[in-house]
Amino acid sequence: MWEAIAQGLIRAGKVEAKQVLASAPTDRNLCHFRALGCQTTHSNQEVLQSCSLVIFATKPQVLPAVLKEVAPVVTAEHVLVSVAAGVSLSTLEELLPPNTRVLRVSPNLPCIVQEGAMVMARGHHAGSEEAKLLQNLLEACGQCEEVPEAYVDIHTGLSGSGVAFVCTFSEALAEGAIKMGMPSALAHRIAAQTLLGTAKLLQQEGQHPAQLRTDVLTPAGTTIYGLHALEQGGLRAATMSAVGSRGGHGSSPT
């Protein structure tokens, strides 16, 4: 996920590639950063010693060990940001020196094309200055809103996993057209553009989705028959359940 954020920041001109220092245990995870022109290291402590804003993009189960490793070199100058799903601000603060400025961010993959949907929450010692700094950076990758921490895990299901849900729907739309005789490549291009155009309408017009849906309907038309088929298939209920799913692990993987 941090690779997507790094690409978004660099492409938007918010930071230069050479200003980014990435750390990972092996070269396998660093080759993409090197291709972007970023600096790399195998030392997490080196990152803390070189950078004041540090983003932790490890798997949730790995993060506690990484925080314990870097804790001895954390100073009052650092702003530490976690994108690990399900790891609370209180847990982060417990594993770090007292008064450490900590924030959580829940991003999603479209950050790579500057169309991400992100939320952020700040810990007890992070103030508005740190929040504005992070928000200003991340808005180069899309939309970023500060929210209560309780919303961060909800966002993981809505927008992190939601990318996969939307792709599944896009694929199904295209396959419906393929079944009717449209060439596959054309059907997938039109399905993707339909999702993009609809999203822009929802954003720019500020309408509730139900209103925009109503605008498309005509009595006894193809759209209402199609919506009836979707309702019979349980699309709405299945989607609501998918967003609320935690897979039995307390947080949804992105």
C-alpha positions as CSV (number, residue, x, y, z in Angstrom):
1,M,0.0,0.0,0.0
2,W,2.8,2.4,0.8
3,E,4.2,1.8,-2.7
4,A,0.9,3.1,-4.1
5,I,1.0,6.2,-1.8
6,A,4.7,6.9,-2.7
7,Q,3.9,6.7,-6.4
8,G,0.9,9.0,-5.9
9,L,3.0,11.6,-4.0
10,I,5.8,11.5,-6.5
11,R,3.6,11.7,-9.5
12,A,1.7,14.7,-8.0
13,G,5.0,16.5,-7.3
14,K,4.4,16.6,-3.6
15,V,7.8,15.1,-2.9
16,E,10.8,14.2,-5.0
17,A,11.7,10.5,-5.3
18,K,15.1,11.1,-3.7
19,Q,13.4,12.4,-0.6
20,V,11.7,9.1,0.1
21,L,13.7,6.5,2.1
22,A,12.1,3.0,2.1
23,S,13.0,0.1,4.3
24,A,12.2,-3.6,4.0
25,P,13.8,-6.8,5.1
26,T,14.7,-8.0,1.6
27,D,15.4,-6.5,-1.8
28,R,12.2,-8.1,-3.2
29,N,10.1,-5.4,-1.6
30,L,12.5,-2.6,-2.4
31,C,13.0,-3.0,-6.1
32,H,9.8,-1.0,-6.9
33,F,11.0,1.9,-4.8
34,R,14.4,1.9,-6.5
35,A,12.6,1.9,-9.9
36,L,10.9,5.1,-8.7
37,G,14.2,6.7,-7.8
38,C,13.7,6.4,-4.0
39,Q,16.4,5.7,-1.5
40,T,16.3,2.3,0.2
41,T,17.7,0.6,3.2
42,H,17.3,-2.6,5.2
43,S,17.5,-0.7,8.5
44,N,14.3,0.5,10.0
45,Q,16.2,2.6,12.5
46,E,18.1,4.3,9.7
47,V,14.7,5.6,8.4
48,L,13.9,7.1,11.8
49,Q,17.3,8.7,12.0
50,S,17.0,10.2,8.5
51,C,13.3,11.2,8.4
52,S,10.9,13.1,10.7
53,L,7.7,11.9,9.0
54,V,7.6,8.1,8.9
55,I,4.9,5.8,7.6
56,F,4.6,2.3,8.8
57,A,3.1,0.1,6.1
58,T,3.7,-3.4,7.5
59,K,1.2,-6.2,7.9
60,P,-0.7,-5.7,11.2
61,Q,0.9,-8.7,12.9
62,V,4.4,-7.5,12.1
63,L,3.9,-3.9,13.2
64,P,4.4,-4.4,17.0
65,A,7.8,-5.9,16.5
66,V,8.8,-3.1,14.1
67,L,7.7,-0.4,16.6
68,K,9.6,-2.0,19.4
69,E,12.7,-2.1,17.2
70,V,12.6,1.6,16.3
71,A,11.3,2.9,19.7
72,P,14.8,3.6,21.0
73,V,15.4,6.2,18.2
74,V,12.0,7.9,18.2
75,T,12.3,11.5,19.3
76,A,9.9,14.5,19.8
77,E,10.6,15.5,16.2
78,H,9.0,12.5,14.7
79,V,5.5,12.2,13.3
80,L,4.6,8.5,13.0
81,V,1.8,7.2,10.7
82,S,0.4,3.7,10.6
83,V,-1.5,2.2,7.7
84,A,-1.8,-1.2,9.3
85,A,-5.4,-2.3,9.5
86,G,-6.9,-3.0,12.9
87,V,-3.9,-1.7,15.0
88,S,-5.4,0.9,17.3
89,L,-3.9,4.3,18.2
90,S,-3.8,3.2,21.8
91,T,-1.7,0.2,20.9
92,L,0.6,2.3,18.8
93,E,1.1,4.7,21.7
94,E,1.7,1.9,24.2
95,L,4.5,0.6,22.0
96,L,6.2,3.9,21.5
97,P,7.9,6.4,23.9
98,P,5.5,8.7,25.9
99,N,4.1,11.7,24.0
100,T,4.9,10.3,20.6
101,R,2.9,11.9,17.8
102,V,1.0,9.1,16.1
103,L,-1.7,9.0,13.4
104,R,-3.6,6.2,11.6
105,V,-4.4,6.3,7.9
106,S,-6.7,3.9,6.0
107,P,-5.8,4.3,2.2
108,N,-6.8,2.3,-0.8
109,L,-5.1,1.2,-4.0
110,P,-6.3,4.1,-6.3
111,C,-3.9,6.3,-4.5
112,I,-1.5,5.2,-7.2
113,V,-3.5,7.2,-9.8
114,Q,-4.3,10.1,-7.4
115,E,-7.9,9.0,-7.0
116,G,-7.6,7.3,-3.6
117,A,-10.2,7.5,-0.8
118,M,-8.5,7.9,2.6
119,V,-9.4,8.6,6.1
120,M,-7.1,9.5,9.0
121,A,-7.3,9.7,12.8
122,R,-4.9,11.3,15.2
123,G,-3.6,10.0,18.5
124,H,-3.6,11.9,21.8
125,H,-0.4,13.8,21.2
126,A,-0.8,14.6,17.5
127,G,-2.2,18.1,17.0
128,S,-3.9,19.9,14.2
129,E,-0.5,20.9,12.7
130,E,0.5,17.2,12.2
131,A,-3.0,16.4,10.9
132,K,-2.9,19.2,8.4
133,L,0.6,18.2,7.2
134,L,-0.4,14.6,6.6
135,Q,-3.7,15.6,5.0
136,N,-2.0,18.0,2.7
137,L,0.4,15.3,1.5
138,L,-2.2,12.6,1.1
139,E,-4.7,14.8,-0.8
140,A,-2.1,14.6,-3.6
141,C,-3.2,11.0,-3.8
142,G,-7.0,11.6,-3.8
143,Q,-9.6,12.5,-1.1
144,C,-8.5,12.4,2.5
145,E,-10.7,13.2,5.5
146,E,-10.0,13.3,9.2
147,V,-12.5,11.1,11.1
148,P,-12.9,9.6,14.6
149,E,-10.8,6.4,14.9
150,A,-13.9,4.2,15.0
151,Y,-14.5,5.0,11.3
152,V,-11.0,3.9,10.2
153,D,-11.7,0.2,10.4
154,I,-15.1,0.7,8.7
155,H,-13.3,2.5,5.9
156,T,-11.2,-0.6,5.4
157,G,-14.3,-2.6,4.4
158,L,-15.9,0.3,2.5
159,S,-13.0,1.6,0.4
160,G,-10.0,-0.6,1.0
161,S,-11.8,-3.9,0.2
162,G,-14.3,-1.9,-1.8
163,V,-11.9,-1.7,-4.7
164,A,-12.2,-5.4,-5.1
165,F,-16.0,-5.3,-4.8
166,V,-16.2,-2.6,-7.5
167,C,-13.9,-4.6,-9.8
168,T,-16.1,-7.6,-9.3
169,F,-19.2,-5.6,-10.3
170,S,-17.4,-4.1,-13.3
171,E,-16.4,-7.6,-14.4
172,A,-20.0,-8.8,-14.1
173,L,-21.3,-5.8,-16.0
174,A,-18.9,-6.5,-18.9
175,E,-19.7,-10.2,-18.8
176,G,-23.4,-9.5,-19.1
177,A,-22.6,-7.6,-22.3
178,I,-20.3,-10.4,-23.6
179,K,-23.2,-12.8,-23.0
180,M,-25.3,-10.6,-25.3
181,G,-22.6,-10.6,-28.0
182,M,-20.3,-7.7,-27.4
183,P,-16.5,-8.3,-27.8
184,S,-14.8,-8.7,-24.4
185,A,-12.3,-5.9,-24.6
186,L,-14.9,-3.4,-25.7
187,A,-17.3,-4.5,-22.9
188,H,-14.7,-4.1,-20.2
189,R,-13.7,-0.6,-21.4
190,I,-17.3,0.5,-21.4
191,A,-18.0,-1.0,-18.0
192,A,-15.0,0.8,-16.5
193,Q,-16.0,4.1,-18.1
194,T,-19.5,3.7,-16.8
195,L,-18.2,3.3,-13.3
196,L,-15.9,6.3,-13.7
197,G,-18.7,8.5,-15.1
198,T,-21.2,7.5,-12.5
199,A,-18.7,8.2,-9.7
200,K,-18.0,11.7,-11.1
201,L,-21.7,12.5,-11.3
202,L,-22.1,11.5,-7.7
203,Q,-19.2,13.6,-6.6
204,Q,-19.9,16.7,-8.7
205,E,-23.7,16.8,-8.4
206,G,-23.6,15.9,-4.7
207,Q,-26.7,13.8,-5.1
208,H,-27.7,10.8,-3.1
209,P,-27.2,7.6,-5.2
210,A,-30.9,6.9,-5.0
211,Q,-31.7,10.2,-6.7
212,L,-29.3,9.6,-9.6
213,R,-30.6,6.1,-10.0
214,T,-34.2,7.5,-10.2
215,D,-33.0,9.9,-12.9
216,V,-32.1,6.9,-15.1
217,L,-35.4,5.1,-14.7
218,T,-38.3,5.2,-17.1
219,P,-41.6,3.4,-16.6
220,A,-41.4,-0.2,-17.9
221,G,-37.9,0.5,-19.2
222,T,-34.8,-1.8,-19.3
223,T,-33.3,-0.2,-16.2
224,I,-36.1,-1.1,-13.8
225,Y,-36.1,-4.6,-15.1
226,G,-32.4,-4.8,-14.6
227,L,-32.7,-3.4,-11.0
228,H,-35.4,-6.0,-10.3
229,A,-32.9,-8.7,-11.4
230,L,-30.2,-7.3,-9.1
231,E,-32.6,-7.2,-6.2
232,Q,-33.7,-10.8,-6.8
233,G,-30.0,-11.7,-6.8
234,G,-29.5,-10.1,-3.4
235,L,-26.9,-7.6,-4.6
236,R,-27.7,-4.9,-2.0
237,A,-27.8,-7.3,1.0
238,A,-24.6,-9.1,-0.2
239,T,-22.7,-5.8,-0.6
240,M,-23.7,-4.6,2.8
241,S,-22.6,-7.9,4.3
242,A,-19.3,-7.7,2.4
243,V,-18.5,-4.2,3.7
244,G,-19.2,-5.4,7.3
245,S,-17.2,-8.6,7.0
246,R,-14.1,-8.9,9.2
247,G,-13.1,-12.4,8.2
248,G,-12.9,-13.5,11.8
249,H,-9.7,-11.5,12.4
250,G,-10.9,-8.2,13.7
251,S,-10.0,-6.3,10.6
252,S,-10.5,-6.6,6.9
253,P,-7.5,-7.1,4.7
254,T,-6.9,-4.6,1.9
